[in-house]
Amino acid sequence: MATRPTDDRRTTTAPATDDRFAVPLRGVAVDPETRCAHWDSAVDVVALRFDCCEAYYPCAACHDAATDHEAAPWPRDRFDEPAVLCGVCGATLTAREYLDGDGEAQRASGSEGQSPSGNRASPGDSRAKPDDACPRCDAAFNPGCRAHRDRYFEA
């Protein structure tokens, strides 16, 4: 038996956008923190901007359901432009900010273990931010998204 959608969930397809967000956002059964019909855990709180239509979607499946064209990932030469929306605080992040916060980028750059102030954090230091978190509000993002970053960002 299917459950009835609640009033806080909306489906928006092109060319319309969801007026609850400060950026152009579309998707399937999207809640106020950008969880969608496809990804609905406590940490599924980001929406990503696609280069093909300059709009944000909670996931690639939402893009496919809301548009009539193939998704184009955010291009590397635009990584310093807003491309990610934190569904918790509403901050827009550049692709670089988002990718640098995912743990993998930090390890690759040798900055693993640094506190938000840039100082080395000792193990158990409460100032250390979790991997995959919003740099503005510390909301946890889904760490599993690393496995399909290529759908959203050029390599």
VEXDODO-642862 format. One record per residue: x negated, y, z negated of N, C-alpha, C in turn; residue number from 0. Coordinates in nm, 4 decimals, m for minus. Example, Ala and Ser with C-alpha at 12.3 -4.5 7.8 and 13.67 -1.06 7.14 Angstrom:
# residues 2
+----------+----------+----------+----------+----------+----------+----------+----------+----------+-----+
|     n_c1 |     n_c2 |     n_c3 |    ca_c1 |    ca_c2 |    ca_c3 |     c_c1 |     c_c2 |     c_c3 |   i |
+----------+----------+----------+----------+----------+----------+----------+----------+----------+-----+
|  m1.3190 |  m0.5690 |  m0.7800 |  m1.2300 |  m0.4500 |  m0.7800 |  m1.3200 |  m0.3300 |  m0.7800 |   0 |
|  m1.2850 |  m0.2250 |  m0.7080 |  m1.3670 |  m0.1060 |  m0.7140 |  m1.2900 |   0.0030 |  m0.7870 |   1 |
+----------+----------+----------+----------+----------+----------+----------+----------+----------+-----+
***
This chain:
# residues 155
+----------+----------+----------+----------+----------+----------+----------+----------+----------+-----+
|     n_c1 |     n_c2 |     n_c3 |    ca_c1 |    ca_c2 |    ca_c3 |     c_c1 |     c_c2 |     c_c3 |   i |
+----------+----------+----------+----------+----------+----------+----------+----------+----------+-----+
|  m0.0829 |  m0.1178 |   0.0000 |   0.0000 |   0.0000 |   0.0000 |  m0.0875 |   0.1244 |   0.0000 |   0 |
|  m0.0699 |   0.2113 |   0.0937 |  m0.1488 |   0.3340 |   0.1044 |  m0.1035 |   0.4352 |   0.0004 |   1 |
|  m0.2013 |   0.5110 |  m0.0480 |  m0.1675 |   0.6165 |  m0.1434 |  m0.1347 |   0.7436 |  m0.0683 |   2 |
|  m0.0495 |   0.8235 |  m0.1259 |  m0.0145 |   0.9520 |  m0.0639 |  m0.1292 |   1.0496 |  m0.0788 |   3 |
|  m0.1583 |   1.1261 |   0.0240 |  m0.2623 |   1.2274 |   0.0099 |  m0.2177 |   1.3332 |  m0.0908 |   4 |
|  m0.3140 |   1.3864 |  m0.1629 |  m0.2824 |   1.4917 |  m0.2590 |  m0.2943 |   1.6275 |  m0.1920 |   5 |
|  m0.2428 |   1.7279 |  m0.2597 |  m0.2454 |   1.8632 |  m0.2035 |  m0.3854 |   1.9205 |  m0.1880 |   6 |
|  m0.4837 |   1.8638 |  m0.2580 |  m0.6186 |   1.9181 |  m0.2480 |  m0.6988 |   1.8568 |  m0.1336 |   7 |
|  m0.6381 |   1.7701 |  m0.0535 |  m0.7036 |   1.7082 |   0.0620 |  m0.6452 |   1.7655 |   0.1893 |   8 |
|  m0.7330 |   1.8008 |   0.2839 |  m0.6862 |   1.8546 |   0.4123 |  m0.7641 |   1.7940 |   0.5270 |   9 |
|  m0.6950 |   1.7773 |   0.6394 |  m0.7588 |   1.7353 |   0.7636 |  m0.7509 |   1.8514 |   0.8605 |  10 |
|  m0.8655 |   1.8868 |   0.9170 |  m0.8730 |   1.9997 |   1.0090 |  m0.9500 |   1.9567 |   1.1329 |  11 |
|  m0.8917 |   1.9794 |   1.2500 |  m0.9593 |   1.9460 |   1.3751 |  m0.9800 |   2.0719 |   1.4575 |  12 |
|  m1.0750 |   2.0644 |   1.5504 |  m1.1083 |   2.1796 |   1.6347 |  m0.9864 |   2.2211 |   1.7160 |  13 |
|  m0.9663 |   2.3494 |   1.7333 |  m1.0537 |   2.4607 |   1.6993 |  m1.0302 |   2.5176 |   1.5593 |  14 |
|  m0.9321 |   2.4679 |   1.4845 |  m0.9039 |   2.5196 |   1.3508 |  m1.0174 |   2.4854 |   1.2542 |  15 |
|  m1.0285 |   2.5631 |   1.1463 |  m1.1230 |   2.5344 |   1.0391 |  m1.0485 |   2.5413 |   0.9065 |  16 |
|  m1.1071 |   2.4836 |   0.8039 |  m1.0466 |   2.4778 |   0.6711 |  m1.0699 |   2.6118 |   0.6004 |  17 |
|  m0.9632 |   2.6834 |   0.5706 |  m0.9755 |   2.8179 |   0.5138 |  m1.0196 |   2.8209 |   0.3674 |  18 |
|  m1.0385 |   2.7069 |   0.3046 |  m1.0878 |   2.7046 |   0.1658 |  m1.2373 |   2.7293 |   0.1570 |  19 |
|  m1.3057 |   2.7237 |   0.2691 |  m1.4515 |   2.7355 |   0.2687 |  m1.4962 |   2.8619 |   0.3402 |  20 |
|  m1.6069 |   2.9192 |   0.2946 |  m1.6597 |   3.0431 |   0.3523 |  m1.7294 |   3.0199 |   0.4859 |  21 |
|  m1.7510 |   2.8949 |   0.5230 |  m1.8129 |   2.8601 |   0.6510 |  m1.7088 |   2.7857 |   0.7344 |  22 |
|  m1.7271 |   2.7788 |   0.8669 |  m1.6332 |   2.7017 |   0.9489 |  m1.6514 |   2.5524 |   0.9210 |  23 |
|  m1.5529 |   2.4913 |   0.8563 |  m1.5619 |   2.3521 |   0.8167 |  m1.4398 |   2.2754 |   0.8661 |  24 |
|  m1.4656 |   2.1541 |   0.9158 |  m1.3590 |   2.0649 |   0.9625 |  m1.3861 |   1.9259 |   0.9083 |  25 |
|  m1.2814 |   1.8440 |   0.9012 |  m1.3010 |   1.7060 |   0.8589 |  m1.1706 |   1.6359 |   0.8294 |  26 |
|  m1.1821 |   1.5114 |   0.7850 |  m1.0670 |   1.4252 |   0.7593 |  m1.0483 |   1.4089 |   0.6082 |  27 |
|  m0.9312 |   1.4501 |   0.5608 |  m0.8964 |   1.4394 |   0.4181 |  m1.0079 |   1.4952 |   0.3294 |  28 |
|  m1.0452 |   1.6186 |   0.3535 |  m1.1534 |   1.6852 |   0.2803 |  m1.0989 |   1.7463 |   0.1520 |  29 |
|  m1.1707 |   1.7226 |   0.0414 |  m1.1290 |   1.7825 |  m0.0857 |  m1.2029 |   1.9148 |  m0.1065 |  30 |
|  m1.1746 |   1.9882 |  m0.2133 |  m1.2370 |   2.1195 |  m0.2343 |  m1.3886 |   2.1174 |  m0.2525 |  31 |
|  m1.4476 |   1.9987 |  m0.2753 |  m1.5930 |   1.9890 |  m0.2896 |  m1.6571 |   1.9158 |  m0.1714 |  32 |
|  m1.5888 |   1.9067 |  m0.0619 |  m1.6318 |   1.8506 |   0.0673 |  m1.6403 |   1.6983 |   0.0729 |  33 |
|  m1.5858 |   1.6283 |  m0.0253 |  m1.5732 |   1.4828 |  m0.0100 |  m1.4690 |   1.4585 |   0.0983 |  34 |
|  m1.4853 |   1.3504 |   0.1728 |  m1.3926 |   1.3253 |   0.2833 |  m1.3365 |   1.1840 |   0.2771 |  35 |
|  m1.2567 |   1.1495 |   0.3759 |  m1.1976 |   1.0159 |   0.3831 |  m1.3044 |   0.9081 |   0.3986 |  36 |
|  m1.4202 |   0.9445 |   0.4529 |  m1.5249 |   0.8469 |   0.4812 |  m1.6232 |   0.8307 |   0.3654 |  37 |
|  m1.6531 |   0.9399 |   0.2960 |  m1.7507 |   0.9421 |   0.1865 |  m1.6876 |   1.0178 |   0.0703 |  38 |
|  m1.6603 |   0.9464 |  m0.0386 |  m1.5773 |   1.0031 |  m0.1440 |  m1.6291 |   0.9762 |  m0.2849 |  39 |
|  m1.7592 |   0.9617 |  m0.3020 |  m1.8118 |   0.9406 |  m0.4370 |  m1.8406 |   1.0751 |  m0.5026 |  40 |
|  m1.8758 |   1.0727 |  m0.6276 |  m1.9040 |   1.1960 |  m0.7022 |  m2.0176 |   1.2764 |  m0.6397 |  41 |
|  m2.1105 |   1.2106 |  m0.5695 |  m2.2264 |   1.2800 |  m0.5128 |  m2.2119 |   1.3128 |  m0.3640 |  42 |
|  m2.0970 |   1.2871 |  m0.3061 |  m2.0738 |   1.3197 |  m0.1650 |  m2.0184 |   1.4616 |  m0.1541 |  43 |
|  m2.1044 |   1.5584 |  m0.1848 |  m2.0599 |   1.6980 |  m0.1949 |  m2.1419 |   1.7919 |  m0.1066 |  44 |
|  m2.1737 |   1.7482 |   0.0139 |  m2.2377 |   1.8372 |   0.1108 |  m2.1602 |   1.8315 |   0.2413 |  45 |
|  m2.1673 |   1.9392 |   0.3148 |  m2.1178 |   1.9425 |   0.4520 |  m2.2350 |   1.9912 |   0.5358 |  46 |
|  m2.2488 |   1.9336 |   0.6541 |  m2.3637 |   1.9626 |   0.7390 |  m2.3195 |   2.0269 |   0.8689 |  47 |
|  m2.3979 |   2.1220 |   0.9142 |  m2.3673 |   2.1975 |   1.0355 |  m2.4273 |   2.1263 |   1.1570 |  48 |
|  m2.3465 |   2.1141 |   1.2606 |  m2.3926 |   2.0510 |   1.3837 |  m2.4236 |   2.1584 |   1.4881 |  49 |
|  m2.5301 |   2.1374 |   1.5633 |  m2.5734 |   2.2335 |   1.6643 |  m2.4739 |   2.2454 |   1.7793 |  50 |
|  m2.4031 |   2.1381 |   1.8096 |  m2.3144 |   2.1358 |   1.9254 |  m2.1955 |   2.2304 |   1.9115 |  51 |
|  m2.1461 |   2.2499 |   1.7914 |  m2.0255 |   2.3319 |   1.7762 |  m2.0368 |   2.4346 |   1.6640 |  52 |
|  m2.1563 |   2.4455 |   1.6032 |  m2.1824 |   2.5464 |   1.5005 |  m2.0870 |   2.5374 |   1.3819 |  53 |
|  m2.0252 |   2.4227 |   1.3607 |  m1.9331 |   2.4044 |   1.2488 |  m1.9911 |   2.3006 |   1.1528 |  54 |
|  m1.9415 |   2.3035 |   1.0298 |  m1.9835 |   2.2115 |   0.9246 |  m1.8822 |   2.0977 |   0.9126 |  55 |
|  m1.9334 |   1.9769 |   0.8809 |  m1.8511 |   1.8582 |   0.8630 |  m1.9067 |   1.7805 |   0.7438 |  56 |
|  m1.8216 |   1.7170 |   0.6640 |  m1.8719 |   1.6362 |   0.5530 |  m1.9559 |   1.5169 |   0.5982 |  57 |
|  m1.9303 |   1.4665 |   0.7190 |  m2.0089 |   1.3533 |   0.7695 |  m1.9947 |   1.3452 |   0.9218 |  58 |
|  m2.0764 |   1.2616 |   0.9822 |  m2.0724 |   1.2444 |   1.1274 |  m1.9394 |   1.1855 |   1.1734 |  59 |
|  m1.8792 |   1.0982 |   1.0931 |  m1.7494 |   1.0410 |   1.1298 |  m1.6411 |   1.1486 |   1.1325 |  60 |
|  m1.6493 |   1.2455 |   1.0417 |  m1.5543 |   1.3578 |   1.0443 |  m1.5732 |   1.4389 |   1.1728 |  61 |
|  m1.6991 |   1.4615 |   1.2121 |  m1.7252 |   1.5339 |   1.3369 |  m1.6605 |   1.4602 |   1.4534 |  62 |
|  m1.6827 |   1.3304 |   1.4593 |  m1.6294 |   1.2519 |   1.5706 |  m1.4769 |   1.2540 |   1.5736 |  63 |
|  m1.4141 |   1.2542 |   1.4562 |  m1.2678 |   1.2545 |   1.4489 |  m1.2076 |   1.3915 |   1.4795 |  64 |
|  m1.2828 |   1.4976 |   1.4536 |  m1.2285 |   1.6329 |   1.4652 |  m1.2613 |   1.7015 |   1.5967 |  65 |
|  m1.3484 |   1.6413 |   1.6789 |  m1.3900 |   1.7054 |   1.8035 |  m1.3755 |   1.6094 |   1.9207 |  66 |
|  m1.4018 |   1.6621 |   2.0397 |  m1.3945 |   1.5800 |   2.1608 |  m1.5289 |   1.5725 |   2.2319 |  67 |
|  m1.6370 |   1.5884 |   2.1569 |  m1.7706 |   1.5834 |   2.2177 |  m1.8666 |   1.5069 |   2.1262 |  68 |
|  m1.9803 |   1.4697 |   2.1818 |  m2.0824 |   1.3978 |   2.1069 |  m2.1532 |   1.4943 |   2.0122 |  69 |
|  m2.1829 |   1.4466 |   1.8938 |  m2.2512 |   1.5285 |   1.7933 |  m2.3961 |   1.5548 |   1.8335 |  70 |
|  m2.4407 |   1.6783 |   1.8111 |  m2.5807 |   1.7147 |   1.8331 |  m2.6394 |   1.7570 |   1.6994 |  71 |
|  m2.7471 |   1.6906 |   1.6544 |  m2.8060 |   1.7244 |   1.5249 |  m2.8653 |   1.8655 |   1.5237 |  72 |
|  m2.8848 |   1.9168 |   1.4028 |  m2.9406 |   2.0499 |   1.3853 |  m3.0844 |   2.0502 |   1.4355 |  73 |
|  m3.1195 |   2.1426 |   1.5276 |  m3.2529 |   2.1406 |   1.5896 |  m3.3645 |   2.1881 |   1.4955 |  74 |
|  m3.4778 |   2.1257 |   1.5099 |  m3.5945 |   2.1567 |   1.4261 |  m3.6306 |   2.3050 |   1.4313 |  75 |
|  m3.6163 |   2.3685 |   1.5477 |  m3.6545 |   2.5099 |   1.5575 |  m3.5559 |   2.6041 |   1.4864 |  76 |
|  m3.4504 |   2.5472 |   1.4266 |  m3.3539 |   2.6279 |   1.3501 |  m3.3472 |   2.5844 |   1.2038 |  77 |
|  m3.4489 |   2.5130 |   1.1553 |  m3.4495 |   2.4632 |   1.0182 |  m3.4495 |   2.5735 |   0.9129 |  78 |
|  m3.4794 |   2.6968 |   0.9505 |  m3.4772 |   2.8078 |   0.8543 |  m3.3442 |   2.8827 |   0.8554 |  79 |
|  m3.2447 |   2.8293 |   0.9237 |  m3.1101 |   2.8877 |   0.9270 |  m3.0160 |   2.8033 |   0.8414 |  80 |
|  m2.9069 |   2.8633 |   0.7898 |  m2.8108 |   2.7862 |   0.7107 |  m2.7556 |   2.6687 |   0.7919 |  81 |
|  m2.7615 |   2.5484 |   0.7298 |  m2.7142 |   2.4283 |   0.7978 |  m2.6483 |   2.3297 |   0.7021 |  82 |
|  m2.6455 |   2.3609 |   0.5731 |  m2.5903 |   2.2706 |   0.4725 |  m2.5075 |   2.3522 |   0.3740 |  83 |
|  m2.3917 |   2.3013 |   0.3397 |  m2.3054 |   2.3646 |   0.2399 |  m2.2981 |   2.2745 |   0.1173 |  84 |
|  m2.3285 |   2.3299 |   0.0007 |  m2.3079 |   2.2562 |  m0.1243 |  m2.1611 |   2.2705 |  m0.1598 |  85 |
|  m2.0910 |   2.1595 |  m0.1677 |  m1.9489 |   2.1624 |  m0.1982 |  m1.9182 |   2.1977 |  m0.3422 |  86 |
|  m2.0173 |   2.1925 |  m0.4294 |  m1.9948 |   2.2240 |  m0.5704 |  m1.9998 |   2.3744 |  m0.5946 |  87 |
|  m2.1091 |   2.4396 |  m0.5521 |  m2.1235 |   2.5829 |  m0.5797 |  m2.0935 |   2.6714 |  m0.4595 |  88 |
|  m2.0814 |   2.6125 |  m0.3400 |  m2.0512 |   2.6906 |  m0.2208 |  m2.1725 |   2.7549 |  m0.1558 |  89 |
|  m2.2918 |   2.7256 |  m0.2059 |  m2.4137 |   2.7830 |  m0.1483 |  m2.4397 |   2.7229 |  m0.0107 |  90 |
|  m2.4875 |   2.8062 |   0.0811 |  m2.5357 |   2.7548 |   0.2086 |  m2.6875 |   2.7452 |   0.1982 |  91 |
|  m2.7397 |   2.6333 |   0.2411 |  m2.8824 |   2.6055 |   0.2351 |  m2.9362 |   2.5922 |   0.3757 |  92 |
|  m3.0608 |   2.6291 |   0.3932 |  m3.1238 |   2.6026 |   0.5212 |  m3.1518 |   2.4528 |   0.5284 |  93 |
|  m3.1711 |   2.4042 |   0.6478 |  m3.2065 |   2.2628 |   0.6634 |  m3.3343 |   2.2336 |   0.5869 |  94 |
|  m3.4293 |   2.3259 |   0.5920 |  m3.5567 |   2.3063 |   0.5226 |  m3.5357 |   2.2952 |   0.3715 |  95 |
|  m3.4535 |   2.3823 |   0.3130 |  m3.4259 |   2.3743 |   0.1694 |  m3.3657 |   2.2390 |   0.1332 |  96 |
|  m3.2699 |   2.1957 |   0.2119 |  m3.2020 |   2.0692 |   0.1862 |  m3.2981 |   1.9513 |   0.2009 |  97 |
|  m3.3729 |   1.9484 |   0.3091 |  m3.4634 |   1.8377 |   0.3333 |  m3.5795 |   1.8372 |   0.2350 |  98 |
|  m3.6268 |   1.9531 |   0.1943 |  m3.7351 |   1.9598 |   0.0966 |  m3.6899 |   1.9130 |  m0.0413 |  99 |
|  m3.5611 |   1.9135 |  m0.0679 |  m3.5103 |   1.8709 |  m0.1970 |  m3.4759 |   1.7242 |  m0.2038 | 100 |
|  m3.5064 |   1.6470 |  m0.0995 |  m3.4593 |   1.5089 |  m0.0968 |  m3.5558 |   1.4069 |  m0.1565 | 101 |
|  m3.6632 |   1.4522 |  m0.2148 |  m3.7567 |   1.3567 |  m0.2737 |  m3.8569 |   1.3061 |  m0.1723 | 102 |
|  m3.8126 |   1.2594 |  m0.0560 |  m3.9046 |   1.2117 |   0.0464 |  m3.9944 |   1.3253 |   0.0935 | 103 |
|  m3.9357 |   1.4407 |   0.1209 |  m4.0149 |   1.5543 |   0.1668 |  m4.1092 |   1.6015 |   0.0568 | 104 |
|  m4.0629 |   1.5968 |  m0.0688 |  m4.1490 |   1.6376 |  m0.1793 |  m4.2674 |   1.5425 |  m0.1921 | 105 |
|  m4.2429 |   1.4117 |  m0.1822 |  m4.3524 |   1.3154 |  m0.1920 |  m4.4505 |   1.3334 |  m0.0768 | 106 |
|  m4.3987 |   1.3598 |   0.0425 |  m4.4848 |   1.3770 |   0.1594 |  m4.5730 |   1.5000 |   0.1452 | 107 |
|  m4.5216 |   1.6033 |   0.0778 |  m4.5995 |   1.7260 |   0.0639 |  m4.6847 |   1.7259 |  m0.0620 | 108 |
|  m4.6747 |   1.6197 |  m0.1433 |  m4.7553 |   1.6119 |  m0.2638 |  m4.6993 |   1.6903 |  m0.3801 | 109 |
|  m4.5742 |   1.7342 |  m0.3745 |  m4.5182 |   1.8150 |  m0.4822 |  m4.4296 |   1.7347 |  m0.5759 | 110 |
|  m4.4345 |   1.6022 |  m0.5659 |  m4.3524 |   1.5199 |  m0.6548 |  m4.3939 |   1.5473 |  m0.7986 | 111 |
|  m4.2953 |   1.5558 |  m0.8859 |  m4.3245 |   1.5773 |  m1.0258 |  m4.3334 |   1.7220 |  m1.0650 | 112 |
|  m4.3013 |   1.8134 |  m0.9767 |  m4.3034 |   1.9540 |  m1.0120 |  m4.1684 |   1.9954 |  m1.0670 | 113 |
|  m4.1721 |   2.0849 |  m1.1618 |  m4.0492 |   2.1403 |  m1.2162 |  m3.9975 |   2.2458 |  m1.1203 | 114 |
|  m3.8743 |   2.2958 |  m1.1401 |  m3.8217 |   2.3990 |  m1.0516 |  m3.9101 |   2.5233 |  m1.0466 | 115 |
|  m3.9884 |   2.5477 |  m1.1511 |  m4.0761 |   2.6646 |  m1.1515 |  m4.2017 |   2.6412 |  m1.0700 | 116 |
|  m4.2222 |   2.5156 |  m1.0242 |  m4.3407 |   2.4843 |  m0.9456 |  m4.4528 |   2.4265 |  m1.0301 | 117 |
|  m4.4359 |   2.4194 |  m1.1618 |  m4.5362 |   2.3624 |  m1.2494 |  m4.5210 |   2.2113 |  m1.2526 | 118 |
|  m4.6302 |   2.1402 |  m1.2790 |  m4.6227 |   1.9950 |  m1.2899 |  m4.5329 |   1.9600 |  m1.4073 | 119 |
|  m4.4395 |   1.8705 |  m1.3838 |  m4.3497 |   1.8275 |  m1.4905 |  m4.4007 |   1.6958 |  m1.5469 | 120 |
|  m4.3972 |   1.6836 |  m1.6768 |  m4.4382 |   1.5590 |  m1.7382 |  m4.3231 |   1.4602 |  m1.7288 | 121 |
|  m4.3511 |   1.3308 |  m1.7346 |  m4.2415 |   1.2333 |  m1.7292 |  m4.1417 |   1.2618 |  m1.8407 | 122 |
|  m4.0164 |   1.2595 |  m1.8065 |  m3.9119 |   1.2880 |  m1.9038 |  m3.8864 |   1.4359 |  m1.9256 | 123 |
|  m3.9561 |   1.5230 |  m1.8531 |  m3.9366 |   1.6675 |  m1.8666 |  m3.7959 |   1.7025 |  m1.8212 | 124 |
|  m3.7163 |   1.7596 |  m1.9080 |  m3.5769 |   1.7907 |  m1.8760 |  m3.5648 |   1.9020 |  m1.7732 | 125 |
|  m3.6738 |   1.9753 |  m1.7461 |  m3.6688 |   2.0822 |  m1.6469 |  m3.6803 |   2.0274 |  m1.5051 | 126 |
|  m3.7241 |   1.9047 |  m1.4891 |  m3.7420 |   1.8473 |  m1.3559 |  m3.6053 |   1.8249 |  m1.2915 | 127 |
|  m3.5903 |   1.8732 |  m1.1702 |  m3.4657 |   1.8546 |  m1.0968 |  m3.4587 |   1.7137 |  m1.0417 | 128 |
|  m3.3370 |   1.6581 |  m1.0319 |  m3.3264 |   1.5263 |  m0.9692 |  m3.3532 |   1.5384 |  m0.8197 | 129 |
|  m3.4006 |   1.4283 |  m0.7599 |  m3.4107 |   1.4253 |  m0.6136 |  m3.2705 |   1.4428 |  m0.5584 | 130 |
|  m3.2586 |   1.4934 |  m0.4377 |  m3.1292 |   1.5068 |  m0.3712 |  m3.0301 |   1.5883 |  m0.4542 | 131 |
|  m3.0700 |   1.7087 |  m0.4888 |  m2.9826 |   1.7963 |  m0.5660 |  m2.9816 |   1.9352 |  m0.5049 | 132 |
|  m2.8737 |   2.0067 |  m0.5284 |  m2.8638 |   2.1444 |  m0.4809 |  m2.9675 |   2.2301 |  m0.5529 | 133 |
|  m3.0496 |   2.3049 |  m0.4810 |  m3.1490 |   2.3894 |  m0.5457 |  m3.0867 |   2.5094 |  m0.6180 | 134 |
|  m2.9600 |   2.5376 |  m0.5925 |  m2.8932 |   2.6508 |  m0.6570 |  m2.8207 |   2.6112 |  m0.7850 | 135 |
|  m2.7478 |   2.4970 |  m0.7828 |  m2.6655 |   2.4602 |  m0.8989 |  m2.7027 |   2.3256 |  m0.9603 | 136 |
|  m2.7997 |   2.2560 |  m0.9024 |  m2.8459 |   2.1253 |  m0.9489 |  m2.7437 |   2.0128 |  m0.9320 | 137 |
|  m2.6360 |   2.0353 |  m0.8585 |  m2.5394 |   1.9278 |  m0.8336 |  m2.6091 |   1.8149 |  m0.7583 | 138 |
|  m2.5865 |   1.6938 |  m0.8009 |  m2.6484 |   1.5780 |  m0.7362 |  m2.5862 |   1.5545 |  m0.5990 | 139 |
|  m2.6705 |   1.5273 |  m0.5002 |  m2.6282 |   1.4894 |  m0.3667 |  m2.6514 |   1.3394 |  m0.3505 | 140 |
|  m2.5825 |   1.2783 |  m0.2564 |  m2.5931 |   1.1352 |  m0.2339 |  m2.7330 |   1.0991 |  m0.1819 | 141 |
|  m2.8132 |   1.0243 |  m0.2596 |  m2.9476 |   0.9890 |  m0.2137 |  m2.9453 |   0.8914 |  m0.0953 | 142 |
|  m2.8344 |   0.8216 |  m0.0753 |  m2.8232 |   0.7293 |   0.0368 |  m2.8212 |   0.7985 |   0.1718 | 143 |
|  m2.7960 |   0.9290 |   0.1724 |  m2.7920 |   1.0027 |   0.2987 |  m2.9271 |   1.0051 |   0.3693 | 144 |
|  m3.0355 |   0.9813 |   0.2948 |  m3.1685 |   0.9784 |   0.3560 |  m3.1757 |   0.8779 |   0.4701 | 145 |
|  m3.1005 |   0.7703 |   0.4578 |  m3.1067 |   0.6619 |   0.5563 |  m3.0567 |   0.7034 |   0.6941 | 146 |
|  m2.9771 |   0.8091 |   0.7019 |  m2.9249 |   0.8530 |   0.8331 |  m2.9402 |   1.0028 |   0.8564 | 147 |
|  m3.0504 |   1.0590 |   0.8083 |  m3.0788 |   1.2009 |   0.8294 |  m3.0880 |   1.2347 |   0.9781 | 148 |
|  m3.1298 |   1.1377 |   1.0595 |  m3.1457 |   1.1629 |   1.2023 |  m3.0131 |   1.1946 |   1.2706 | 149 |
|  m2.9003 |   1.1604 |   1.2120 |  m2.7710 |   1.1967 |   1.2687 |  m2.7434 |   1.3457 |   1.2541 | 150 |
|  m2.8078 |   1.4078 |   1.1559 |  m2.7789 |   1.5466 |   1.1225 |  m2.8921 |   1.6446 |   1.1550 | 151 |
|  m3.0171 |   1.5948 |   1.1539 |  m3.1334 |   1.6818 |   1.1729 |  m3.2294 |   1.6191 |   1.2712 | 152 |
|  m3.2818 |   1.7020 |   1.3636 |  m3.3840 |   1.6546 |   1.4571 |  m3.5084 |   1.6114 |   1.3805 | 153 |
|  m3.5683 |   1.5067 |   1.4270 |  m3.6913 |   1.4557 |   1.3615 |  m3.8107 |   1.5391 |   1.4007 | 154 |
+----------+----------+----------+----------+----------+----------+----------+----------+----------+-----+
***
